[in-house]
Amino acid sequence: MDALSERNPRVVSAVKLHRTAQRRKTGFFLAEGANSVESALDTGRVEELFYSAKAAGREHELVAGAAAAGVRTTLVSDRAAEMLGETVTPPGLVAVCRQVDVPLREVLDAAPRLLAVPVEIADPGNAGTLIRVADAVGANGVVLSGDSVDPHNGKCVRACAGSLFHVPVARERDTDATLTALEAAGITILATTAKGEVDLDEADDLLSGPVAWLFGNEAHGLDRTVADRATHRVRIPIHGRAESLNLAAAAAICLYASARVQHTPRR
């Protein structure tokens, strides 16, 4: 089998998916590396799998399994694999996938008990880490609210390590509409703020019901008007000398706290 070069039209079209505008136009995105590709294949979202000769040797079962499942598998040259990948050392395994985001209404119709709602999150690595944490704690969805990063961004997809395909992800550019929908669904909205009136260590009763956690922008935190709309504002106790926590760390602490309460039998 001849390997496709970087000039092949299918490869050229796939490479263009590194750009936000092209992803928006086509409804496709790229998933790079074994973890992401395996999760994409498990959920039936792969349109085509590109692989290099090295990757074929290393991930033979994955490529063979994709082909057996009827996915188009395509050998590409090392140069084409480099262009398809975004990392310094490309894994040579890249899938063209159908985008995963769903309408907010679909997330809420499933009667979620735990949601992560980052507002105006800008860094794709943070967004991916947050989605991965949400998956790990068994959250029922992530709602990217306001002018947030595209979850199909390559750095975000890699940071998710496959979790992008496991947990429902919604995007809602209107934060006010997001909060109104959460309220209408009877979900307790908790805002993470440094001066919250509720201490996380004392919030177990609040965490026992359906909860949506609001997390603010990395640089500016939550806008005050957004925090004021929350049912409660919660502070994470800091016992050492650190002034604050970054977004991903704060999200992990809050989401695990919720999961602990929700998964502990009530006496």
DRENTORTI-220147 format. One record per residue (C-alpha): residue number from 1; residue in one letter; x, y, z. Coordinates in pm, whole numbers, plus 50000, padded with zeros to 5 digits. Layout:
+-----+---+-------+-------+-------+
:   k : r :     u :     v :     w :
+-----+---+-------+-------+-------+
: NUM : a :     X :     Y :     Z :
...
+-----+---+-------+-------+-------+
END
This chain:
+-----+---+-------+-------+-------+
:   k : r :     u :     v :     w :
+-----+---+-------+-------+-------+
:   1 : m : 50000 : 50000 : 50000 :
:   2 : d : 50138 : 50340 : 49902 :
:   3 : a : 50145 : 50602 : 50175 :
:   4 : l : 49957 : 50925 : 50100 :
:   5 : s : 50180 : 51232 : 50085 :
:   6 : e : 50119 : 51567 : 50252 :
:   7 : r : 49992 : 51693 : 49914 :
:   8 : n : 49706 : 51444 : 49890 :
:   9 : p : 49370 : 51629 : 49896 :
:  10 : r : 49234 : 51422 : 50186 :
:  11 : v : 49542 : 51498 : 50395 :
:  12 : v : 49530 : 51867 : 50300 :
:  13 : s : 49162 : 51886 : 50402 :
:  14 : a : 49233 : 51717 : 50734 :
:  15 : v : 49528 : 51946 : 50812 :
:  16 : k : 49298 : 52247 : 50768 :
:  17 : l : 49100 : 52121 : 51071 :
:  18 : h : 49373 : 52267 : 51293 :
:  19 : r : 49193 : 52596 : 51226 :
:  20 : t : 48884 : 52695 : 51426 :
:  21 : a : 48705 : 52835 : 51120 :
:  22 : q : 48745 : 52509 : 50929 :
:  23 : r : 48619 : 52303 : 51222 :
:  24 : r : 48315 : 52529 : 51251 :
:  25 : k : 48251 : 52506 : 50876 :
:  26 : t : 48280 : 52129 : 50846 :
:  27 : g : 48170 : 51994 : 51184 :
:  28 : f : 48484 : 51780 : 51205 :
:  29 : f : 48796 : 51792 : 51423 :
:  30 : l : 49118 : 51598 : 51477 :
:  31 : a : 49194 : 51358 : 51762 :
:  32 : e : 49563 : 51276 : 51796 :
:  33 : g : 49729 : 50987 : 51982 :
:  34 : a : 49619 : 50642 : 52097 :
:  35 : n : 49408 : 50750 : 52399 :
:  36 : s : 49197 : 50999 : 52207 :
:  37 : v : 49168 : 50782 : 51895 :
:  38 : e : 49062 : 50475 : 52094 :
:  39 : s : 48792 : 50673 : 52277 :
:  40 : a : 48673 : 50826 : 51948 :
:  41 : l : 48650 : 50480 : 51790 :
:  42 : d : 48458 : 50345 : 52092 :
:  43 : t : 48192 : 50613 : 52044 :
:  44 : g : 48171 : 50567 : 51666 :
:  45 : r : 48277 : 50923 : 51582 :
:  46 : v : 48570 : 50854 : 51351 :
:  47 : e : 48533 : 50934 : 50981 :
:  48 : e : 48890 : 50844 : 50883 :
:  49 : l : 49201 : 50728 : 51065 :
:  50 : f : 49540 : 50838 : 50933 :
:  51 : y : 49845 : 50644 : 51051 :
:  52 : s : 50216 : 50636 : 50976 :
:  53 : a : 50421 : 50319 : 50925 :
:  54 : k : 50575 : 50363 : 51272 :
:  55 : a : 50233 : 50403 : 51431 :
:  56 : a : 50108 : 50091 : 51249 :
:  57 : g : 50383 : 49890 : 51415 :
:  58 : r : 50321 : 50041 : 51757 :
:  59 : e : 49937 : 50048 : 51750 :
:  60 : h : 49865 : 49754 : 51520 :
:  61 : e : 49560 : 49633 : 51715 :
:  62 : l : 49404 : 49979 : 51723 :
:  63 : v : 49444 : 50033 : 51348 :
:  64 : a : 49330 : 49679 : 51265 :
:  65 : g : 49030 : 49713 : 51497 :
:  66 : a : 48929 : 50039 : 51329 :
:  67 : a : 48949 : 49879 : 50986 :
:  68 : a : 48748 : 49578 : 51105 :
:  69 : a : 48481 : 49817 : 51235 :
:  70 : g : 48447 : 49968 : 50888 :
:  71 : v : 48641 : 50288 : 50953 :
:  72 : r : 48848 : 50416 : 50660 :
:  73 : t : 49213 : 50366 : 50762 :
:  74 : t : 49480 : 50542 : 50560 :
:  75 : l : 49857 : 50504 : 50561 :
:  76 : v : 50037 : 50838 : 50530 :
:  77 : s : 50398 : 50941 : 50488 :
:  78 : d : 50604 : 51061 : 50785 :
:  79 : r : 50584 : 51417 : 50651 :
:  80 : a : 50205 : 51396 : 50623 :
:  81 : a : 50187 : 51256 : 50978 :
:  82 : e : 50392 : 51552 : 51102 :
:  83 : m : 50153 : 51798 : 50938 :
:  84 : l : 49846 : 51619 : 51072 :
:  85 : g : 49988 : 51621 : 51425 :
:  86 : e : 50043 : 51924 : 51647 :
:  87 : t : 50290 : 51788 : 51900 :
:  88 : v : 50669 : 51816 : 51888 :
:  89 : t : 50695 : 51440 : 51838 :
:  90 : p : 50378 : 51346 : 51646 :
:  91 : p : 50240 : 51000 : 51736 :
:  92 : g : 50152 : 50934 : 51371 :
:  93 : l : 49796 : 50844 : 51463 :
:  94 : v : 49528 : 51104 : 51386 :
:  95 : a : 49153 : 51056 : 51348 :
:  96 : v : 48911 : 51287 : 51168 :
:  97 : c : 48608 : 51290 : 51400 :
:  98 : r : 48257 : 51430 : 51407 :
:  99 : q : 48228 : 51705 : 51668 :
: 100 : v : 48097 : 51605 : 52010 :
: 101 : d : 47919 : 51908 : 52157 :
: 102 : v : 47547 : 51880 : 52228 :
: 103 : p : 47276 : 52142 : 52301 :
: 104 : l : 47249 : 52256 : 52665 :
: 105 : r : 46887 : 52141 : 52661 :
: 106 : e : 47000 : 51784 : 52595 :
: 107 : v : 47230 : 51791 : 52899 :
: 108 : l : 46955 : 51930 : 53123 :
: 109 : d : 46688 : 51691 : 52995 :
: 110 : a : 46897 : 51403 : 53132 :
: 111 : a : 46833 : 51531 : 53490 :
: 112 : p : 47201 : 51583 : 53576 :
: 113 : r : 47320 : 51573 : 53936 :
: 114 : l : 47664 : 51724 : 53881 :
: 115 : l : 47773 : 51974 : 53615 :
: 116 : a : 48091 : 52174 : 53560 :
: 117 : v : 48026 : 52517 : 53409 :
: 118 : p : 48344 : 52706 : 53318 :
: 119 : v : 48262 : 53066 : 53223 :
: 120 : e : 48483 : 53243 : 52967 :
: 121 : i : 48754 : 52975 : 53001 :
: 122 : a : 49034 : 53074 : 52763 :
: 123 : d : 49314 : 52819 : 52790 :
: 124 : p : 49256 : 52496 : 52594 :
: 125 : g : 49482 : 52300 : 52830 :
: 126 : n : 49274 : 52407 : 53129 :
: 127 : a : 48952 : 52327 : 52946 :
: 128 : g : 49079 : 51980 : 52859 :
: 129 : t : 49196 : 51915 : 53214 :
: 130 : l : 48859 : 52025 : 53351 :
: 131 : i : 48673 : 51793 : 53112 :
: 132 : r : 48904 : 51510 : 53218 :
: 133 : v : 48836 : 51579 : 53587 :
: 134 : a : 48460 : 51596 : 53520 :
: 135 : d : 48482 : 51256 : 53353 :
: 136 : a : 48686 : 51113 : 53642 :
: 137 : v : 48436 : 51220 : 53910 :
: 138 : g : 48138 : 51096 : 53710 :
: 139 : a : 47993 : 51439 : 53633 :
: 140 : n : 47694 : 51443 : 53400 :
: 141 : g : 47822 : 51717 : 53172 :
: 142 : v : 48044 : 52019 : 53110 :
: 143 : v : 47886 : 52343 : 52991 :
: 144 : l : 48130 : 52586 : 52830 :
: 145 : s : 47959 : 52918 : 52886 :
: 146 : g : 48026 : 53262 : 52739 :
: 147 : d : 48319 : 53325 : 52508 :
: 148 : s : 48498 : 53001 : 52597 :
: 149 : v : 48761 : 52805 : 52407 :
: 150 : d : 48658 : 52553 : 52140 :
: 151 : p : 48664 : 52206 : 52305 :
: 152 : h : 48772 : 52063 : 51967 :
: 153 : n : 49096 : 52266 : 51977 :
: 154 : g : 49390 : 52026 : 51942 :
: 155 : k : 49549 : 52117 : 52275 :
: 156 : c : 49215 : 52075 : 52452 :
: 157 : v : 49153 : 51736 : 52290 :
: 158 : r : 49498 : 51614 : 52398 :
: 159 : a : 49451 : 51743 : 52755 :
: 160 : c : 49120 : 51554 : 52773 :
: 161 : a : 49308 : 51224 : 52716 :
: 162 : g : 48993 : 51066 : 52568 :
: 163 : s : 48745 : 51217 : 52816 :
: 164 : l : 48602 : 51450 : 52552 :
: 165 : f : 48424 : 51142 : 52415 :
: 166 : h : 48300 : 51021 : 52756 :
: 167 : v : 48120 : 51318 : 52912 :
: 168 : p : 47854 : 51536 : 52742 :
: 169 : v : 47991 : 51879 : 52650 :
: 170 : a : 47762 : 52172 : 52570 :
: 171 : r : 47845 : 52523 : 52452 :
: 172 : e : 47626 : 52824 : 52531 :
: 173 : r : 47763 : 53165 : 52441 :
: 174 : d : 47498 : 53349 : 52644 :
: 175 : t : 47595 : 53307 : 53010 :
: 176 : d : 47270 : 53466 : 53128 :
: 177 : a : 47077 : 53207 : 52927 :
: 178 : t : 47292 : 52931 : 53082 :
: 179 : l : 47212 : 53045 : 53435 :
: 180 : t : 46841 : 53084 : 53358 :
: 181 : a : 46826 : 52731 : 53216 :
: 182 : l : 47007 : 52586 : 53520 :
: 183 : e : 46768 : 52766 : 53756 :
: 184 : a : 46465 : 52645 : 53561 :
: 185 : a : 46596 : 52289 : 53587 :
: 186 : g : 46604 : 52317 : 53968 :
: 187 : i : 46982 : 52286 : 53990 :
: 188 : t : 47171 : 52453 : 54275 :
: 189 : i : 47428 : 52689 : 54123 :
: 190 : l : 47754 : 52723 : 54316 :
: 191 : a : 48008 : 52991 : 54227 :
: 192 : t : 48370 : 52950 : 54330 :
: 193 : t : 48493 : 53279 : 54477 :
: 194 : a : 48773 : 53368 : 54717 :
: 195 : k : 48528 : 53550 : 54948 :
: 196 : g : 48233 : 53314 : 54928 :
: 197 : e : 47994 : 53301 : 55222 :
: 198 : v : 48005 : 52919 : 55232 :
: 199 : d : 48319 : 52722 : 55321 :
: 200 : l : 48362 : 52413 : 55101 :
: 201 : d : 48438 : 52203 : 55409 :
: 202 : e : 48093 : 52291 : 55545 :
: 203 : a : 47897 : 52256 : 55222 :
: 204 : d : 47800 : 51887 : 55229 :
: 205 : d : 47427 : 51956 : 55263 :
: 206 : l : 47438 : 52182 : 54956 :
: 207 : l : 47630 : 51921 : 54759 :
: 208 : s : 47385 : 51637 : 54820 :
: 209 : g : 47139 : 51755 : 54553 :
: 210 : p : 47181 : 51845 : 54184 :
: 211 : v : 47465 : 52097 : 54158 :
: 212 : a : 47628 : 52308 : 53884 :
: 213 : w : 47970 : 52452 : 53968 :
: 214 : l : 48065 : 52785 : 53805 :
: 215 : f : 48437 : 52836 : 53743 :
: 216 : g : 48570 : 53173 : 53628 :
: 217 : n : 48820 : 53287 : 53370 :
: 218 : e : 49187 : 53208 : 53445 :
: 219 : a : 49293 : 53572 : 53461 :
: 220 : h : 48984 : 53752 : 53593 :
: 221 : g : 48783 : 53493 : 53782 :
: 222 : l : 48404 : 53502 : 53775 :
: 223 : d : 48234 : 53827 : 53682 :
: 224 : r : 48059 : 53964 : 53991 :
: 225 : t : 47719 : 53975 : 53822 :
: 226 : v : 47756 : 53606 : 53734 :
: 227 : a : 47865 : 53514 : 54087 :
: 228 : d : 47571 : 53711 : 54227 :
: 229 : r : 47330 : 53504 : 54018 :
: 230 : a : 47453 : 53182 : 54181 :
: 231 : t : 47250 : 53017 : 54457 :
: 232 : h : 47558 : 53027 : 54682 :
: 233 : r : 47919 : 53143 : 54659 :
: 234 : v : 48170 : 52889 : 54788 :
: 235 : r : 48528 : 52945 : 54900 :
: 236 : i : 48796 : 52677 : 54907 :
: 237 : p : 48979 : 52696 : 55240 :
: 238 : i : 49352 : 52761 : 55200 :
: 239 : h : 49552 : 52654 : 55503 :
: 240 : g : 49897 : 52739 : 55373 :
: 241 : r : 50045 : 53057 : 55232 :
: 242 : a : 49932 : 53022 : 54869 :
: 243 : e : 49726 : 53321 : 54767 :
: 244 : s : 49497 : 53126 : 54537 :
: 245 : l : 49453 : 52814 : 54324 :
: 246 : n : 49452 : 52792 : 53946 :
: 247 : l : 49131 : 52707 : 53764 :
: 248 : a : 49204 : 52339 : 53703 :
: 249 : a : 49305 : 52277 : 54066 :
: 250 : a : 49001 : 52459 : 54203 :
: 251 : a : 48771 : 52266 : 53968 :
: 252 : a : 48922 : 51933 : 54072 :
: 253 : i : 48876 : 52010 : 54443 :
: 254 : c : 48515 : 52125 : 54406 :
: 255 : l : 48406 : 51848 : 54172 :
: 256 : y : 48564 : 51577 : 54389 :
: 257 : a : 48395 : 51727 : 54695 :
: 258 : s : 48059 : 51699 : 54519 :
: 259 : a : 48128 : 51347 : 54400 :
: 260 : r : 48229 : 51238 : 54751 :
: 261 : v : 47899 : 51360 : 54896 :
: 262 : q : 47685 : 51225 : 54612 :
: 263 : h : 47847 : 50882 : 54622 :
: 264 : t : 47841 : 50844 : 55000 :
: 265 : p : 47524 : 50671 : 55126 :
: 266 : r : 47312 : 50901 : 55346 :
: 267 : r : 47261 : 50778 : 55700 :
+-----+---+-------+-------+-------+
END
